[in-house]
Amino acid sequence: MDETMNENDPTLTIARLARVLECNAAAELTLPQYRVLGLLAGGDERASLLARRVAVAKPTLTSIVDSLFERGLVSRDTPDGDRRSVRVSITRAGRTELRRSSTAFREVLDGVLADCADPDGVLRALHDVRHALDERWANRAASDQGVGAGDGIHR
């Protein structure tokens, strides 16, 4: 079997890994819910900015936030009575569920990494990817802010 990676293999591998995480029955959150709670753990967010950060349409975010709200994992408020603007915050129960799901997802990831030749190298590479994604977001937010299209909050 040829061990060289073609240009599409990294993206396919990431998609396959996401599917393995999605099928993790031990986590009580979907991956989109997990991403939303993970972002909110860093501070309150306006719903419109949160939709951009999670990279989903506003109606999709509304559905995700509604499901988290119904479970008591997030709260919503309208700052200064502006009904067009909604601020979403993680609750104590949300933080607890985020920790629980993080552990469940990490156990699945560790199971995959156990079969890798260099699990520490994979974790280092994922750390680099995380920083690259953070930088990409910061640049996009700064660009949007320059043209007045967003408030550019970055954690």
Steps between C-alpha positions, in 0.01 A plus 500: 500500500632844402557709816539835322221748561325660205384861517147410615594253774542755783152645452344157463680388815366799695148429369532134605625601845207741542264215414664273759450776760139557387422131554631512857199392704661605831480872418168673568576773244514506122820643355327830407364529856846418634659771283244758614550420870878499449488850354261624768729368773731788406229763555158620389443538130254684281302240309592650162873483575465152647340381175801626305748345746326161488472540121127432478204696371309705759192271485726200567658676795156588631408132494823403680458772764131411546591138573772607745264751663228236546753283683610790722852504353486860373311816585389777265440866562441811297744776600340838560163368384616476137290205379707475182813422700523182708792420729557133583682381814599158628343394830657304784320190369639580154855511636444166673368343180784650298755338734315167490476500120861616465607195699281269289627644170860488624463131590394430142789707364744321731371168364579612146837643603595170668515348151725777365874454464567836670201607714693789658595625155134493395406700811774753426370532143143550629630768736659676201175469302306651791732801507474538123119495526509760780724720288273456200200606710686801640598613150146455370355691796753780454419518130126509572556770760693706248199510270249535781349153451547363850617566851809276474484342845772237530593292798 
